Amino acid sequence: MTIPSPAGPQNEGPQNTAPQNTAPQNEGPHPAAAPRPAVPRFGGPGNPGGGPARALQRVTASALGPYQSAVVRIGFAATYLFFLLRELPNRHELYGPDSPWHWDLARQLTNGNEAFSVLMWTDSTVWFEAVYALTLLSAAALLLGWRTRTMSVLFMVGVLSVQNRSIFMGDGGDNVVHLMAIYLVLTRCAQVWSLDARRAARNAQRAAAGLAPLRDIVGPALWVLLGPVLVAATLMGGLGGTWWLPALLWTIWLSAAAWWAVNRYLPHGEPRTLLDVLANLAHNATLAVIMAEVCLIYATAGWYKIQGSRWQDGTALYYPLNLDYFTPWPALSDILGASGLMVMVLTYGTVIVQVAFPFTLFNRRVKNVLLVAMICEHAGIALLLGLPFFSMAMIAADAVFLPTAFLVWLGARATIGRRRLLSGLPGRSRTPEPGAFGPAHGPAHPPEAGSVQDGRGGTEEPRLQGGGGGHTLVG
């Protein structure tokens, strides 16, 4: 596992859901306004503690894997957004009033399994359209990293509501999206490559210039708007039969107010440090759960395949390639299925990669090779078997293991491509703008507030360590 910790102090506060009168709420106070106290080193000469103390300092002082968590956020938001757009003409038959699994059946099922779905509040067509549209918009906002904390909660509510309305729809990838939508609420997944990160960097530039941060109105408005909805849903018993979902939603909503109060009245005090530590712990623990989830998926899939006779004799891939339901490109499937050697190699290769992957996580080179193999495998499933959203979900889950160096390189290439594209548009200046869409990549050590030279004559925004644009369970 190669998820390094970004060095530097923590500068993240509440993102966007607490009342606000003066400073921007969405990312908390900018770096110049709330410097974090230095964290002591452990394990050095005359300072006992060693490895355990350093590990504890690492998981509490920073939110690990900022690029990996950003890719997971973008990947799953894009997967569900494209799914909702593709099924837009069929939404009524799949999840709405015209579904064969009609509202009364869904109501009985959710009452029995205590599942949560706001679509069970009423069978009104107008309500269904509103929930579907809200889920679609929240997925798009989460993809862009706009008001990420609030949008991740709305995305989770939308995903759970739509999927629990008709649980027999989906291709396997919906289960992964279901789980990851919950996990994303607990992570600081907007530290980089997000509109929140861009807004935080602009406030840092204003602080470096001696200017006051821009006042945030949208964040407090969302907090005030969603509060009564949460109260009404709780009182009416509309949050499902489990205890964890109401507890999670109330903790997030109340913690936003706590962040706002601490940032306004004690921006340099110990309560702020405590909130940062809790936020980092929630993020890092959730990231570890996501990794374990991916390993569990591959391990169980691989070991169950080993027990199948068709996987043992190397012919398992032949059968889906000859089923009409799984052949979007019949000619391509026929060519591949006609080669016994190719079918055998792909069948055995799939089993080997899935079984071996969890055991290779501590060998970086082998892990990266198998990671490429699994991504290619899912790309092949999308192309040959016609399961694009399952493949997108699994590739997004695999992204948690991608090397940081590769993601930094990828972000830099994306930034260069965007600048070239924008510079070619009529009326656009060829000079790169400060405050681009989040930082393309971050240095090994955090820069000071303000912009830094990007090596091409322009400026690049600093990545706020600890997640200037991130969000967490508590802020």
C-alpha positions as CSV (number, residue, x, y, z in Angstrom):
1,M,0.0,0.0,0.0
2,T,1.5,3.2,-1.1
3,I,-0.5,6.0,0.5
4,P,2.0,8.5,1.9
5,S,1.1,11.1,4.4
6,P,1.3,14.8,3.2
7,A,3.6,16.5,5.6
8,G,2.8,19.8,7.2
9,P,0.3,21.3,9.7
10,Q,-3.4,20.8,9.6
11,N,-5.4,23.8,8.4
12,E,-8.9,22.4,7.8
13,G,-12.0,23.5,9.4
14,P,-15.7,23.1,8.7
15,Q,-16.5,22.9,5.1
16,N,-19.9,24.2,4.4
17,T,-22.8,23.4,6.7
18,A,-22.6,25.6,9.8
19,P,-24.0,29.1,10.4
20,Q,-21.6,31.9,9.5
21,N,-21.5,35.6,9.9
22,T,-17.9,36.6,9.0
23,A,-15.2,34.2,7.8
24,P,-15.8,31.6,5.1
25,Q,-17.2,28.4,6.7
26,N,-16.7,25.9,3.9
27,E,-13.1,25.3,4.5
28,G,-12.7,26.9,7.9
29,P,-10.1,29.6,8.6
30,H,-7.4,30.0,6.0
31,P,-3.8,28.9,6.8
32,A,-2.7,32.4,7.8
33,A,-5.6,32.8,10.2
34,A,-5.2,29.5,12.0
35,P,-1.7,28.2,12.2
36,R,-1.4,24.8,13.8
37,P,0.9,24.1,16.7
38,A,4.1,22.2,15.9
39,V,3.8,18.4,16.5
40,P,6.7,16.9,18.5
41,R,8.9,14.3,16.9
42,F,9.0,10.9,18.5
43,G,11.6,8.2,18.7
44,G,14.6,10.4,18.3
45,P,17.6,10.7,20.6
46,G,16.5,11.3,24.1
47,N,12.8,11.0,23.0
48,P,11.6,7.5,23.5
49,G,8.6,6.2,21.7
50,G,9.9,4.7,18.5
51,G,7.6,3.2,15.8
52,P,4.3,3.2,17.7
53,A,4.6,6.9,18.6
54,R,5.5,7.9,15.1
55,A,2.7,5.8,13.7
56,L,0.2,7.5,16.1
57,Q,1.6,10.9,15.1
58,R,1.2,10.1,11.5
59,V,-2.4,9.0,11.6
60,T,-3.5,11.9,13.8
61,A,-1.5,14.8,12.3
62,S,-2.6,14.5,8.7
63,A,-5.2,13.0,6.4
64,L,-3.4,10.3,4.4
65,G,-3.8,9.6,0.7
66,P,-5.2,12.9,-0.5
67,Y,-4.9,12.0,-4.2
68,Q,-6.2,8.5,-3.7
69,S,-9.2,9.6,-1.8
70,A,-9.9,12.3,-4.5
71,V,-9.7,9.7,-7.3
72,V,-12.1,7.5,-5.4
73,R,-14.5,10.4,-4.9
74,I,-14.4,11.4,-8.6
75,G,-14.7,7.8,-9.8
76,F,-17.7,6.8,-7.8
77,A,-19.5,10.1,-8.3
78,A,-18.9,9.8,-12.1
79,T,-20.1,6.2,-12.1
80,Y,-23.4,6.9,-10.5
81,L,-23.9,10.2,-12.4
82,F,-23.5,8.4,-15.7
83,F,-25.7,5.6,-14.6
84,L,-28.5,8.0,-13.6
85,L,-28.1,9.9,-16.9
86,R,-28.2,6.7,-19.0
87,E,-31.3,5.4,-17.2
88,L,-33.0,8.8,-17.3
89,P,-35.6,7.6,-19.9
90,N,-36.2,4.4,-18.0
91,R,-36.2,5.8,-14.4
92,H,-40.0,5.3,-13.9
93,E,-39.8,1.6,-14.8
94,L,-36.7,1.0,-12.8
95,Y,-37.2,2.9,-9.6
96,G,-40.4,5.0,-10.0
97,P,-44.1,4.6,-10.0
98,D,-44.2,2.3,-13.1
99,S,-41.7,-0.2,-11.6
100,P,-42.8,-3.9,-11.6
101,W,-41.5,-3.9,-8.0
102,H,-44.2,-1.4,-7.0
103,W,-44.2,1.0,-4.1
104,D,-46.2,-1.3,-1.8
105,L,-43.8,-4.2,-2.2
106,A,-40.9,-1.9,-1.6
107,R,-42.5,-0.6,1.5
108,Q,-43.0,-4.1,2.9
109,L,-39.4,-5.0,2.1
110,T,-37.9,-1.9,3.7
111,N,-40.1,-2.4,6.8
112,G,-38.7,-5.9,7.0
113,N,-35.0,-5.3,6.5
114,E,-35.0,-1.8,8.1
115,A,-33.5,-0.2,5.0
116,F,-33.4,3.5,4.4
117,S,-35.0,5.2,1.4
118,V,-36.6,8.6,1.2
119,L,-38.6,7.3,-1.7
120,M,-40.6,5.4,0.8
121,W,-41.9,8.6,2.4
122,T,-44.6,8.9,-0.2
123,D,-45.5,7.3,-3.6
124,S,-45.9,10.7,-5.3
125,T,-44.4,10.9,-8.7
126,V,-43.4,14.5,-8.0
127,W,-41.4,13.4,-5.0
128,F,-39.7,10.6,-7.0
129,E,-38.7,13.1,-9.7
130,A,-37.3,15.5,-7.0
131,V,-35.3,12.8,-5.3
132,Y,-33.9,11.5,-8.6
133,A,-32.9,15.0,-9.7
134,L,-31.3,15.7,-6.3
135,T,-29.3,12.5,-6.5
136,L,-28.1,13.4,-10.0
137,L,-27.1,16.9,-9.0
138,S,-25.4,15.8,-5.8
139,A,-23.3,13.3,-7.9
140,A,-22.3,16.0,-10.3
141,A,-21.4,18.4,-7.4
142,L,-19.4,15.6,-5.6
143,L,-17.6,14.9,-8.9
144,L,-16.5,18.5,-9.1
145,G,-15.8,18.8,-5.3
146,W,-18.2,21.6,-4.7
147,R,-19.4,21.8,-1.1
148,T,-18.0,18.3,-0.8
149,R,-19.1,17.6,2.7
150,T,-22.7,18.4,2.2
151,M,-22.8,16.9,-1.3
152,S,-21.3,13.6,0.0
153,V,-24.1,13.4,2.5
154,L,-26.8,14.1,-0.1
155,F,-25.1,11.7,-2.5
156,M,-25.2,9.0,0.2
157,V,-28.9,9.7,0.8
158,G,-29.7,9.6,-2.9
159,V,-27.7,6.3,-3.5
160,L,-29.3,4.5,-0.6
161,S,-32.8,5.8,-1.5
162,V,-32.7,4.9,-5.1
163,Q,-31.0,1.5,-4.7
164,N,-33.2,0.4,-1.7
165,R,-36.3,1.3,-3.7
166,S,-35.7,-1.5,-6.1
167,I,-33.0,-3.8,-4.8
168,F,-33.2,-6.2,-7.7
169,M,-31.9,-3.7,-10.1
170,G,-28.1,-3.6,-10.7
171,D,-25.2,-5.7,-11.9
172,G,-23.0,-6.0,-8.8
173,G,-21.3,-2.7,-9.1
174,D,-24.3,-1.1,-7.3
175,N,-23.2,-2.9,-4.1
176,V,-19.8,-1.3,-4.3
177,V,-21.3,2.1,-4.9
178,H,-23.7,1.6,-2.0
179,L,-20.8,1.0,0.4
180,M,-18.5,3.6,-1.0
181,A,-21.2,6.3,-0.8
182,I,-21.3,5.7,3.0
183,Y,-17.5,5.7,3.3
184,L,-17.0,8.9,1.4
185,V,-19.0,10.9,4.0
186,L,-16.2,10.0,6.5
187,T,-13.2,11.0,4.4
188,R,-11.4,14.2,3.5
189,C,-11.8,13.5,-0.2
190,A,-11.6,17.1,-1.5
191,Q,-8.1,18.0,-0.4
192,V,-7.0,18.1,-4.1
193,W,-8.7,18.3,-7.4
194,S,-11.8,20.0,-6.2
195,L,-13.6,23.3,-6.3
196,D,-13.3,23.4,-2.5
197,A,-9.5,23.2,-2.8
198,R,-9.5,26.0,-5.3
199,R,-11.6,28.2,-3.0
200,A,-9.3,27.4,0.0
201,A,-6.2,28.3,-2.1
202,R,-7.7,31.6,-3.2
203,N,-8.4,32.4,0.5
204,A,-4.8,31.6,1.2
205,Q,-3.7,33.9,-1.5
206,R,-5.9,36.7,-0.1
207,A,-4.4,36.1,3.4
208,A,-0.9,36.3,2.0
209,A,-1.9,39.7,0.4
210,G,-3.3,40.9,3.7
211,L,-6.9,40.7,2.6
212,A,-9.8,39.2,4.5
213,P,-11.2,35.9,3.3
214,L,-14.3,36.0,1.2
215,R,-17.5,35.7,3.2
216,D,-19.4,32.4,2.8
217,I,-23.1,32.5,2.4
218,V,-23.9,29.2,0.7
219,G,-22.5,27.0,3.4
220,P,-24.6,28.5,6.3
221,A,-27.6,28.5,4.0
222,L,-27.2,24.8,3.3
223,W,-26.8,24.1,7.1
224,V,-29.9,26.0,8.0
225,L,-31.9,24.4,5.1
226,L,-31.0,20.8,5.9
227,G,-31.5,21.1,9.7
228,P,-35.3,21.2,9.7
229,V,-35.4,18.4,7.1
230,L,-33.2,16.2,9.4
231,V,-35.4,17.1,12.4
232,A,-38.6,16.2,10.5
233,A,-37.3,13.0,9.2
234,T,-36.1,11.9,12.6
235,L,-39.5,12.7,14.3
236,M,-41.5,11.0,11.6
237,G,-39.3,7.9,11.6
238,G,-38.1,8.3,8.0
239,L,-34.5,7.4,8.6
240,G,-34.9,3.7,8.5
241,G,-34.8,1.2,11.3
242,T,-31.1,1.1,11.9
243,W,-29.4,3.2,14.6
244,W,-26.2,4.2,12.7
245,L,-27.7,6.3,10.0
246,P,-29.5,8.8,12.2
247,A,-26.5,8.9,14.5
248,L,-24.2,9.6,11.5
249,L,-26.4,12.4,10.1
250,W,-26.9,14.1,13.4
251,T,-23.2,13.9,14.2
252,I,-22.3,15.5,10.9
253,W,-24.9,18.3,11.2
254,L,-24.0,19.2,14.8
255,S,-20.3,18.9,14.3
256,A,-20.5,21.5,11.5
257,A,-21.8,24.0,14.1
258,A,-19.0,22.9,16.5
259,W,-16.4,23.6,13.8
260,W,-17.9,27.0,13.1
261,A,-17.9,28.0,16.8
262,V,-14.3,26.8,17.4
263,N,-13.0,28.5,14.3
264,R,-14.7,31.8,15.2
265,Y,-13.9,31.9,19.0
266,L,-10.9,29.6,19.5
267,P,-9.1,29.4,16.1
268,H,-5.7,28.8,17.8
269,G,-6.9,26.8,20.8
270,E,-6.8,23.2,21.8
271,P,-10.4,22.4,20.7
272,R,-9.4,23.2,17.1
273,T,-6.5,20.8,17.4
274,L,-8.7,18.1,18.9
275,L,-11.2,18.5,16.0
276,D,-8.4,18.1,13.5
277,V,-7.1,15.0,15.2
278,L,-10.6,13.4,15.2
279,A,-11.1,14.4,11.6
280,N,-7.8,12.8,10.6
281,L,-8.6,9.6,12.5
282,A,-12.0,9.3,10.9
283,H,-10.5,9.8,7.4
284,N,-7.5,7.4,7.9
285,A,-9.6,4.7,9.5
286,T,-12.2,4.9,6.6
287,L,-9.4,4.8,4.0
288,A,-8.1,1.6,5.7
289,V,-11.7,0.2,5.6
290,I,-11.9,1.0,1.9
291,M,-8.6,-0.9,1.2
292,A,-9.8,-3.8,3.3
293,E,-13.1,-3.8,1.4
294,V,-11.4,-4.0,-2.0
295,C,-9.1,-6.8,-0.8
296,L,-12.1,-8.7,0.5
297,I,-14.0,-8.4,-2.8
298,Y,-11.1,-9.8,-4.8
299,A,-10.2,-12.5,-2.3
300,T,-13.7,-13.8,-2.0
301,A,-14.3,-13.6,-5.8
302,G,-11.0,-15.4,-6.4
303,W,-11.5,-18.2,-3.9
304,Y,-15.1,-18.9,-5.0
305,K,-13.9,-19.1,-8.6
306,I,-11.3,-21.7,-7.6
307,Q,-14.1,-24.0,-6.3
308,G,-15.9,-23.9,-9.6
309,S,-15.3,-26.7,-12.1
310,R,-15.4,-24.4,-15.1
311,W,-12.8,-22.2,-13.6
312,Q,-10.7,-25.2,-12.8
313,D,-10.7,-26.5,-16.3
314,G,-10.1,-23.1,-17.8
315,T,-13.4,-22.7,-19.8
316,A,-15.4,-20.4,-17.6
317,L,-14.9,-17.3,-19.8
318,Y,-16.3,-19.2,-22.9
319,Y,-19.8,-19.3,-21.6
320,P,-20.6,-15.6,-21.0
321,L,-18.9,-14.8,-24.4
322,N,-21.6,-16.9,-26.0
323,L,-24.7,-15.5,-24.1
324,D,-26.7,-12.9,-26.0
325,Y,-27.2,-10.9,-22.8
326,F,-23.4,-10.4,-22.4
327,T,-22.4,-9.9,-26.0
328,P,-22.7,-6.2,-26.9
329,W,-20.2,-6.8,-29.7
330,P,-21.0,-10.4,-31.0
331,A,-18.2,-10.4,-33.6
332,L,-15.6,-9.5,-31.0
333,S,-16.9,-12.1,-28.6
334,D,-16.9,-14.7,-31.3
335,I,-13.3,-14.0,-32.2
336,L,-12.1,-14.2,-28.6
337,G,-14.3,-17.3,-27.8
338,A,-13.0,-19.2,-30.8
339,S,-9.5,-19.3,-29.4
340,G,-9.3,-22.0,-26.8
341,L,-5.8,-20.8,-25.7
342,M,-7.0,-17.3,-25.2
343,V,-10.0,-18.4,-23.2
344,M,-7.8,-20.6,-20.9
345,V,-5.2,-17.8,-20.4
346,L,-7.8,-15.2,-19.5
347,T,-9.7,-17.6,-17.2
348,Y,-6.7,-18.7,-15.2
349,G,-5.3,-15.2,-15.3
350,T,-8.4,-13.8,-13.7
351,V,-8.3,-16.2,-10.9
352,I,-4.6,-15.8,-10.2
353,V,-4.8,-12.0,-10.2
354,Q,-7.8,-11.9,-7.8
355,V,-6.4,-14.4,-5.4
356,A,-2.9,-13.0,-5.4
357,F,-3.6,-9.3,-5.1
358,P,-4.2,-9.0,-1.4
359,F,-0.9,-10.8,-0.7
360,T,1.1,-8.4,-2.9
361,L,0.2,-5.1,-1.1
362,F,3.5,-4.9,0.7
363,N,5.5,-5.3,-2.5
364,R,5.1,-2.1,-4.4
365,R,6.3,-3.3,-7.8
366,V,4.3,-6.6,-7.9
367,K,1.2,-4.8,-6.5
368,N,1.4,-2.1,-9.3
369,V,1.7,-4.8,-11.9
370,L,-1.4,-6.7,-10.6
371,L,-3.2,-3.4,-10.2
372,V,-2.7,-2.7,-13.9
373,A,-3.9,-6.2,-14.8
374,M,-7.1,-5.8,-12.7
375,I,-7.9,-2.4,-14.3
376,C,-7.4,-3.9,-17.8
377,E,-9.6,-6.9,-16.7
378,H,-12.4,-4.6,-15.7
379,A,-12.0,-2.5,-18.9
380,G,-12.3,-5.8,-20.8
381,I,-15.5,-6.7,-18.8
382,A,-17.0,-3.3,-19.8
383,L,-16.2,-3.8,-23.4
384,L,-16.8,-7.6,-23.9
385,L,-19.6,-8.2,-21.5
386,G,-21.5,-4.9,-21.6
387,L,-21.1,-4.1,-17.9
388,P,-19.7,-0.5,-18.0
389,F,-20.9,0.7,-14.6
390,F,-19.7,-2.4,-12.7
391,S,-16.3,-1.9,-14.3
392,M,-16.2,1.8,-13.5
393,A,-17.1,1.1,-9.9
394,M,-14.4,-1.5,-9.5
395,I,-11.8,0.6,-11.2
396,A,-12.7,3.5,-8.9
397,A,-12.3,1.2,-5.9
398,D,-8.9,0.0,-7.3
399,A,-7.8,3.6,-7.5
400,V,-7.2,3.7,-3.7
401,F,-4.0,1.6,-4.3
402,L,-2.6,3.8,-7.2
403,P,0.8,5.2,-6.5
404,T,0.9,8.8,-5.5
405,A,3.7,9.6,-8.0
406,F,1.5,8.4,-10.9
407,L,-1.5,10.4,-9.7
408,V,0.7,13.5,-9.3
409,W,1.9,13.0,-12.9
410,L,-1.6,12.4,-14.1
411,G,-2.8,15.6,-12.4
412,A,0.0,17.6,-14.0
413,R,-0.8,16.3,-17.4
414,A,-4.5,17.1,-17.0
415,T,-3.6,20.6,-15.9
416,I,-1.4,21.2,-18.9
417,G,-4.1,19.8,-21.2
418,R,-6.8,22.0,-19.7
419,R,-4.6,25.1,-20.0
420,R,-3.8,24.4,-23.6
421,L,-7.5,23.8,-24.3
422,L,-8.6,27.0,-22.6
423,S,-5.8,29.0,-24.2
424,G,-7.1,28.0,-27.7
425,L,-10.6,29.3,-27.1
426,P,-11.5,32.7,-28.5
427,G,-11.1,35.5,-26.0
428,R,-9.0,33.5,-23.6
429,S,-5.6,34.6,-22.4
430,R,-2.8,32.3,-22.9
431,T,-1.5,33.2,-19.5
432,P,-2.4,30.5,-16.9
433,E,-4.8,31.8,-14.3
434,P,-4.1,31.5,-10.7
435,G,-6.9,29.7,-8.9
436,A,-7.3,26.9,-11.4
437,F,-9.4,23.9,-10.7
438,G,-7.7,22.7,-7.6
439,P,-3.9,22.0,-7.5
440,A,-2.8,19.6,-10.2
441,H,-0.1,18.2,-7.9
442,G,1.5,19.0,-4.6
443,P,5.1,19.2,-3.6
444,A,6.6,16.8,-1.2
445,H,6.5,19.5,1.5
446,P,3.7,22.0,1.9
447,P,4.3,25.4,0.4
448,E,3.6,28.6,2.2
449,A,0.3,30.3,1.6
450,G,0.0,31.8,-1.8
451,S,1.0,30.6,-5.2
452,V,4.2,28.9,-6.3
453,Q,5.9,28.8,-9.6
454,D,4.9,25.8,-11.6
455,G,8.0,25.7,-13.7
456,R,6.2,26.9,-16.9
457,G,6.1,30.6,-16.1
458,G,2.7,30.4,-14.5
459,T,1.5,29.9,-10.9
460,E,0.1,26.8,-9.3
461,E,-2.0,26.9,-6.2
462,P,-0.6,25.2,-3.1
463,R,-2.2,22.1,-1.8
464,L,-3.4,22.8,1.7
465,Q,-2.0,19.9,3.8
466,G,-4.6,18.2,5.9
467,G,-7.3,19.1,3.4
468,G,-8.0,22.7,2.9
469,G,-10.8,21.6,0.7
470,G,-11.5,18.3,2.4
471,H,-14.4,17.3,4.6
472,T,-14.7,14.8,7.4
473,L,-17.0,13.4,10.0
474,V,-16.5,16.4,12.2
475,G,-15.6,19.2,9.9
